[in-house]
Amino acid sequence: MLTNRRDVQIQWGDCDPANIVYYPRYFAMFDDSTSALFAAAGCSKQDLVRVYGLVGIPMVDTRAKFYIPSTYGDVITIESRIEKFNRSSFEVTHRVLKGEALAIEAFEIRVLVGRDPADPDKLKSTPIPAEIVEKFMRG
């Protein structure tokens, strides 16, 4: 399965008064990392909208385990991969490394959604196209 790695430098605005990353900032980084993962697979979020008529891939569940804090100026590496595809949802794991040390493990469940054909003002889950799954399986 495809794994995408990206380096992120911790910025001043990411940190709280104790100079450690304020935890919601990590979830924004994970969201960016999921987008980067899709782009690395050759299927950007814009492609999902344009090619498949989707509205997006919202999170329906997320959690994280924090082991080592990061502070202003640190460079962390975020490794992201899809662990499992379901009918319309998929499970993403993010591993944050400081050097070689595991700093955070984060988990997301996301769903592909489009407009409900019966009521275009509503969203409805959409089955994941086989060609999307194949792009990630090629790694």
C-alpha positions, 0 to 999 in steps of 0.5 A, a space after each residue: 500500500 502506498 505510503 507518503 512521507 512529508 517533512 513539516 517544520 513547526 511554526 511559531 503559530 503552531 505552538 501554545 504558550 508552553 512552546 509545544 504544538 497545540 494538539 489541534 494543529 496536528 489534526 490540520 497537519 494530518 488533513 494536509 497529509 491525507 491530501 498529499 497522500 491522495 496527490 501522491 497516488 495520482 488522485 488529488 482532491 480536485 480530481 475527486 471533485 472533477 472526475 468522480 463528482 464527489 464533494 469531498 472526503 470528510 473525517 467521521 472519526 479521528 484520534 491520536 496517541 501523543 508520545 513526544 512533544 514538538 516545539 517551534 523550529 522542529 522538523 517532523 516527518 509525517 508518514 501517511 497511508 491508507 490501511 483499509 478500504 471499505 465500501 465508501 470509507 477508508 482508514 488512514 494512519 499517520 505516523 509522526 517521527 522526530 528523527 527516528 523516534 515515533 512522536 505521534 500515531 494518529 488515525 482517521 476514518 474518512 468517507 467519500 461523499 457526493 450529492 444525494 441524487 434524491 435531494 441535491 441539498 444533502 450529502 450521501 456516501 459514495 462507493 469508492 471507485 475501484 480505480 482509486 483503490 488500485 492507485 493506492 494498492 500499486 504503492 
